[in-house]
Amino acid sequence: MTRLASLLRDQDPILQALRIGPHTFPGIWQYMLPQEFLGLKFPAESRATCMNCPKACYDSYRADYRCCTYHPRVPNFLLGLALQTEQGRGSVKGLLDRGMLLPEGMHYAPGQWIDYLDDLQAESFGRSEKVLCPHLDQSNGYCRIHAFRNSVCSTFFCYKDHGDLGDHFWSQVQTLGSQVEAALQQWSLFVVGFDLSRYFKAFDRLAPEILKVTDKTGWQEFALDELWGNWRGRELELMEACAEAVLEQRENLWEIANSFPIDESKPFDKALIRSVPRRLKDQVDPEDQAGDDGEAARPRDLWLSCLKSYHKLWDLPEGAFELSPRIDILPNEGSDAESVYYKDKPYVLHYYLRKSSKTIDWKLYLSEAQKRFLEMFREEARELDWEVLMSREFRGVPQGKEFLAQLVTQKILVRRQYH
């Protein structure tokens, strides 16, 4: 038995996806994030159905890759855990063969990042032919490292049940998770004896040659030699060693992430920004272009921001609300793949770009009870008070308060307009 295997418990939750409400997250999240995170009531994101992708149904996304036209940065310790599963092992070995594996984990090369910016410029996200996630199993459309994916993939939803408020909340969770991942991937390298100082100096040396470090599928061999140092040839061993470090300290990961300083190569990062063609400069995150030299935000501070954003999701505002003039509720005719997928919902709500417009912005499929509740607000404007919450129509809707909050944040219910 390997040392890593000896650290894994029977039916270890770290090797399985963590389910919270309607969502699944990487199993490691129950250890690396605050315990309070496990008790959050997440938006259902009922429209972001990956296996019946709405973007592929009527927004011309690729049906095979959907939103996986992206190269995620996956931490070393998660890849080390993925190596313990049959599908994950094949996927991580594929990264090594492509030249997309660095000591910190899966890491796209500079040329691949520019390809991604080019896709954004051409509005080809979801349609790309060149930026395709190597972890996607094309035979069934599933992620081969689903229980070990990174924070970006875990928190991305093409449509948000709570509109802008939901988008802000998930962005906060993504930032928190990414910051913890960054700290733990460097901490684990330090613990196993990897020379972090030499590693970042190698990036510094590569900065003047940044246009030469990208191969057809990843990093050039000379760049990999520089970055891996004496671990070259033992790459998978390092991934597993980082996973061992995390498993040994699973109960302390949140505290470790809050105290271990994150380092980077500023010369390489600046060279990366300078290498972007002028025509793509607008696609670069303004924060990256600014070259912020300040300290990274502490996860504890990011967690407080998450909580503030979270509470806004569920607070019901004061005022009288009525149905928006930009919606229409129609029978679900089952006339296309998406409506057939929602065959248990007899109605569909169309939300239009503008009042009196015929252009549909988005759709929401409704049950009989949800439709009946909505009709209350067509008859007259109503306060979102105890009378509404005690009404027969409201009590007939499963998870009624969540549904009501969704209606408000998506502007299906709007404050009554006085003329």
C-alpha positions in Angstrom: 0.0 0.0 0.0 1.3 3.5 -0.9 1.6 6.2 1.7 -1.1 8.2 0.0 -3.5 5.2 0.0 -2.8 4.6 3.7 -4.0 8.2 4.4 -7.3 7.6 2.7 -10.2 6.5 4.8 -12.8 3.9 3.9 -15.2 5.5 1.4 -13.1 8.7 1.9 -15.3 11.8 1.2 -12.3 13.5 -0.3 -12.4 11.2 -3.3 -16.1 11.9 -3.8 -18.1 14.9 -4.9 -19.5 16.9 -2.0 -23.3 17.5 -2.3 -24.8 20.6 -0.7 -28.4 21.0 -1.6 -28.8 20.7 -5.4 -25.0 21.2 -6.1 -21.9 19.1 -6.0 -18.5 20.5 -5.1 -15.1 18.9 -4.8 -14.9 16.7 -1.7 -11.9 18.6 -0.4 -14.2 21.7 0.1 -15.6 20.3 3.3 -12.1 20.6 4.8 -10.5 23.6 3.0 -13.4 26.1 3.5 -15.1 27.3 6.7 -17.5 24.8 8.3 -20.2 27.4 8.0 -19.9 27.0 4.2 -21.5 23.6 4.4 -24.7 25.1 5.9 -25.4 27.7 3.1 -28.6 27.5 1.1 -27.4 27.8 -2.4 -29.5 29.0 -5.3 -30.8 26.0 -7.3 -29.6 27.4 -10.7 -32.4 25.4 -12.2 -31.8 26.7 -15.8 -28.0 25.8 -15.9 -28.6 22.2 -16.8 -25.2 20.9 -18.1 -26.5 17.7 -19.6 -29.3 19.6 -21.4 -27.2 22.7 -22.0 -29.6 25.7 -22.7 -26.7 27.5 -24.5 -26.4 24.5 -26.8 -30.2 24.3 -27.3 -30.7 27.8 -28.5 -27.5 29.8 -28.3 -25.2 27.8 -30.7 -22.8 26.5 -28.1 -21.1 23.2 -29.0 -23.3 20.3 -27.8 -20.2 18.2 -27.0 -18.1 20.8 -25.0 -20.6 23.4 -23.9 -18.9 25.8 -21.5 -15.8 23.6 -21.3 -14.1 25.6 -24.1 -11.7 26.6 -21.3 -8.4 25.5 -19.8 -8.9 25.4 -16.0 -6.0 25.8 -13.6 -6.3 22.8 -11.3 -4.2 22.6 -8.1 -1.5 19.9 -7.7 -3.1 18.3 -4.7 -6.5 17.9 -6.5 -4.7 16.3 -9.4 -2.8 14.0 -6.9 -6.2 12.9 -5.6 -7.6 12.4 -9.1 -4.7 10.1 -9.7 -6.3 7.7 -7.3 -9.2 7.1 -9.6 -9.1 5.2 -13.0 -10.6 8.1 -15.0 -8.6 10.7 -13.2 -5.3 8.9 -13.7 -5.8 8.8 -17.4 -6.7 12.5 -17.5 -3.8 13.7 -15.5 -1.4 11.6 -17.5 -2.9 13.3 -20.6 -1.9 16.6 -19.1 1.7 15.5 -18.7 1.8 14.3 -22.3 0.4 17.6 -23.5 2.9 19.6 -21.5 0.2 21.3 -19.4 1.4 20.0 -16.0 3.5 22.3 -13.8 4.5 21.8 -10.1 1.5 23.9 -9.0 -0.9 21.7 -11.1 -2.6 22.1 -14.5 -1.4 25.3 -16.0 -2.0 26.6 -19.5 0.9 28.0 -21.4 1.0 31.7 -22.5 0.0 30.9 -26.1 -3.0 29.0 -24.9 -4.1 32.0 -22.8 -3.9 34.2 -25.8 -6.0 31.7 -27.7 -8.6 32.0 -25.0 -8.5 35.9 -25.3 -8.9 35.5 -29.0 -12.0 33.4 -28.5 -13.4 36.0 -26.2 -12.8 38.7 -28.7 -14.5 36.6 -31.4 -17.3 35.7 -29.0 -16.4 32.1 -29.5 -16.6 30.9 -25.9 -18.7 27.8 -26.0 -18.0 27.5 -29.8 -14.2 27.3 -29.8 -12.3 24.8 -31.9 -8.9 25.4 -30.2 -9.5 25.9 -26.4 -11.0 22.6 -25.3 -10.7 21.2 -21.8 -8.7 18.0 -21.9 -10.6 16.6 -18.9 -13.9 16.3 -20.8 -14.8 12.7 -21.8 -16.2 13.2 -25.3 -17.9 9.8 -25.2 -20.4 10.9 -22.6 -19.9 14.6 -22.0 -18.8 14.2 -18.4 -15.7 15.6 -16.6 -13.2 12.9 -15.8 -12.0 14.8 -12.7 -15.4 16.1 -11.6 -14.8 15.4 -7.8 -11.5 17.2 -8.1 -12.2 20.2 -10.4 -11.2 23.7 -9.5 -13.2 26.6 -8.0 -13.9 28.2 -11.4 -15.5 25.1 -12.8 -17.3 24.4 -9.5 -19.0 27.8 -9.4 -19.8 28.6 -13.1 -23.4 28.7 -14.2 -24.4 30.0 -17.6 -27.7 31.3 -16.2 -28.3 32.5 -12.6 -31.6 32.0 -10.9 -31.0 35.2 -9.0 -29.7 37.3 -11.9 -27.0 39.9 -11.0 -27.2 39.1 -7.3 -26.6 35.4 -8.0 -23.7 36.3 -10.3 -22.1 38.4 -7.6 -22.5 35.7 -5.0 -21.0 32.9 -7.1 -18.1 35.2 -8.1 -17.4 35.8 -4.4 -17.4 32.0 -3.8 -15.1 31.4 -6.8 -12.6 34.0 -5.6 -12.6 32.5 -2.1 -12.0 29.0 -3.4 -9.4 30.1 -5.9 -7.4 31.9 -3.2 -7.5 28.9 -0.8 -6.4 26.7 -3.7 -3.5 29.0 -4.5 -2.3 29.0 -0.9 -2.6 25.2 -0.5 -0.9 24.3 -3.8 2.2 26.4 -2.8 2.1 25.3 0.8 2.0 21.6 -0.2 5.0 22.1 -2.5 6.9 23.7 0.4 6.0 20.9 2.8 7.2 18.1 0.5 10.6 19.9 0.0 10.0 21.5 -3.4 12.2 24.6 -3.9 9.6 27.4 -4.4 12.3 30.1 -4.5 14.1 28.3 -7.4 10.7 27.7 -9.1 9.7 31.4 -9.2 13.2 32.4 -10.3 12.8 30.0 -13.2 9.7 31.9 -14.2 11.7 35.1 -14.0 14.3 33.7 -16.3 11.6 32.6 -18.8 10.0 36.1 -18.9 12.2 37.4 -21.7 11.4 34.3 -23.8 7.7 34.3 -23.1 6.8 34.1 -26.8 8.9 31.0 -27.2 7.7 28.9 -24.3 4.4 27.6 -25.8 4.3 24.3 -27.7 1.3 23.2 -29.9 -0.5 21.7 -26.9 1.2 23.2 -23.8 4.7 24.3 -22.6 7.9 23.8 -24.5 10.3 21.1 -23.2 13.0 23.6 -22.3 10.5 25.6 -20.2 9.3 22.4 -18.4 13.0 21.5 -17.7 13.5 24.9 -16.0 10.3 24.9 -14.0 10.4 21.3 -12.8 14.1 21.2 -11.9 15.2 18.0 -10.3 11.5 16.8 -10.2 11.5 16.4 -14.0 10.5 12.9 -14.7 8.8 12.5 -11.4 5.9 14.8 -12.1 3.1 12.5 -11.0 5.0 11.6 -7.9 5.0 15.3 -6.9 1.2 15.6 -7.5 0.7 12.6 -5.2 3.1 14.0 -2.6 1.1 17.3 -2.5 -2.1 15.3 -2.1 -0.4 13.4 0.9 0.4 16.7 2.5 -3.1 17.9 2.2 -4.6 14.6 3.5 -2.3 14.7 6.6 -3.5 18.1 7.5 -7.1 17.9 6.3 -8.5 19.2 9.5 -6.3 22.3 9.4 -6.5 23.4 5.8 -8.6 26.5 6.3 -6.1 27.8 8.9 -3.1 26.9 6.7 -4.6 28.8 3.8 -5.1 31.9 5.9 -1.5 31.9 7.1 0.7 30.7 4.2 1.9 33.6 1.9 1.2 33.2 -1.8 4.1 34.0 -4.1 4.4 34.7 -7.9 6.8 35.8 -10.5 6.0 39.4 -11.2 8.4 39.7 -14.2 6.7 36.7 -15.9 3.2 38.1 -15.2 4.1 41.5 -16.6 5.7 39.9 -19.7 2.6 37.8 -20.1 0.4 41.0 -20.3 2.9 42.7 -22.7 2.8 39.6 -25.0 -1.0 40.1 -25.6 -1.5 41.4 -29.2 -2.9 44.9 -29.3 -6.2 43.8 -30.8 -6.8 41.6 -27.7 -5.9 44.1 -25.0 -9.5 44.8 -24.2 -10.0 41.2 -23.2 -7.4 41.3 -20.4 -8.8 41.7 -16.9 -8.1 45.4 -15.9 -6.7 44.1 -12.5 -4.2 42.0 -14.4 -3.2 45.0 -16.6 -2.7 47.2 -13.5 0.0 44.8 -12.2 -1.2 45.0 -8.6 1.8 44.6 -6.3 -0.2 44.5 -3.1 -0.7 41.5 -0.8 -3.2 38.8 -1.7 -6.5 39.1 0.1 -6.9 36.8 3.1 -9.5 34.0 2.7 -11.1 35.1 6.0 -11.8 38.5 4.5 -13.1 37.0 1.3 -15.4 34.7 3.3 -17.0 37.8 5.0 -17.6 39.2 1.5 -19.3 35.9 0.5 -21.6 36.1 3.5 -22.6 39.7 2.7 -23.4 38.7 -0.9 -25.2 35.6 0.3 -27.6 37.4 2.6 -28.7 39.7 -0.2 -29.9 36.6 -2.2 -32.7 35.8 0.3 -33.8 39.2 1.7 -37.3 40.0 0.5 -37.6 43.7 -0.2 -40.4 46.0 0.9 -42.9 47.5 -1.5 -45.8 46.3 -3.6 -44.8 44.0 -6.5 -46.6 43.0 -9.7 -45.8 40.9 -12.8 -43.3 42.5 -15.1 -44.7 43.6 -18.5 -41.6 41.9 -20.1 -42.9 38.4 -19.4 -45.4 36.0 -20.9 -46.5 32.6 -19.5 -47.3 30.0 -22.2 -48.1 26.3 -22.2 -45.0 24.1 -22.6 -45.7 22.6 -26.1 -42.7 20.1 -25.9 -41.6 21.3 -29.4 -37.8 21.3 -28.9 -35.2 19.4 -27.0 -35.2 21.8 -24.1 -38.9 21.9 -23.6 -39.0 18.1 -23.8 -36.3 18.0 -21.0 -38.7 20.0 -18.9 -41.7 17.8 -19.8 -42.8 17.7 -16.1 -43.2 21.5 -16.2 -46.5 22.3 -18.1 -45.7 26.0 -18.5 -42.8 28.2 -19.8 -42.1 31.8 -18.9 -40.6 33.9 -21.6 -38.7 37.0 -20.5 -38.3 39.5 -23.4 -35.5 41.9 -24.0 -37.9 44.9 -23.9 -41.5 45.6 -23.1 -43.6 44.6 -26.2 -40.6 42.9 -27.8 -40.8 39.5 -29.5 -37.2 38.7 -28.8 -36.8 36.2 -25.9 -34.0 37.0 -23.5 -34.4 33.8 -21.5 -36.9 31.1 -20.4 -38.0 29.6 -17.1 -40.1 26.4 -17.0 -42.9 26.4 -14.4 -44.9 23.9 -12.5 -48.7 24.3 -12.2 -48.2 25.5 -8.6 -45.5 28.0 -9.6 -47.7 29.4 -12.4 -50.7 29.7 -10.0 -48.6 31.6 -7.5 -47.4 34.0 -10.2 -50.9 34.7 -11.4 -51.6 36.3 -7.9 -49.4 39.2 -9.0 -51.1 39.6 -12.3 -54.4 40.3 -10.6 -53.0 43.0 -8.3 -49.8 44.3 -6.9 -49.0 42.7 -3.5 -46.7 43.3 -0.6 -44.3 40.5 0.1 -45.6 40.2 3.6 -47.1 37.5 5.9 -50.3 37.4 3.9 -48.5 36.3 0.8 -46.4 33.8 2.7 -49.5 32.3 4.3 -51.5 32.2 1.0 -52.7 28.8 -0.3 -50.9 29.6 -3.6 -47.5 30.2 -1.9 -47.8 27.1 0.4 -48.4 25.0 -2.7 -44.9 25.9 -4.1 -42.1 23.6 -2.9 -39.3 25.8 -1.5 -41.6 28.8 -1.9 -39.4 31.4 -0.3 -36.5 30.5 -2.6 -38.8 30.7 -5.6 -40.1 34.1 -4.4 -36.6 35.5 -4.0 -35.7 34.3 -7.4 -38.7 36.0 -9.0 -37.7 39.3 -7.4 -34.0 39.2 -8.2 -34.7 38.1 -11.8 -37.2 41.0 -12.1 -40.1 38.7 -12.9 -41.8 40.5 -10.1 -41.2 44.3 -10.2 -42.3 47.1 -7.9 -45.6 48.7 -8.9 -45.1 51.7 -11.1 -47.2 54.8 -10.2 -48.1 57.0 -13.1 
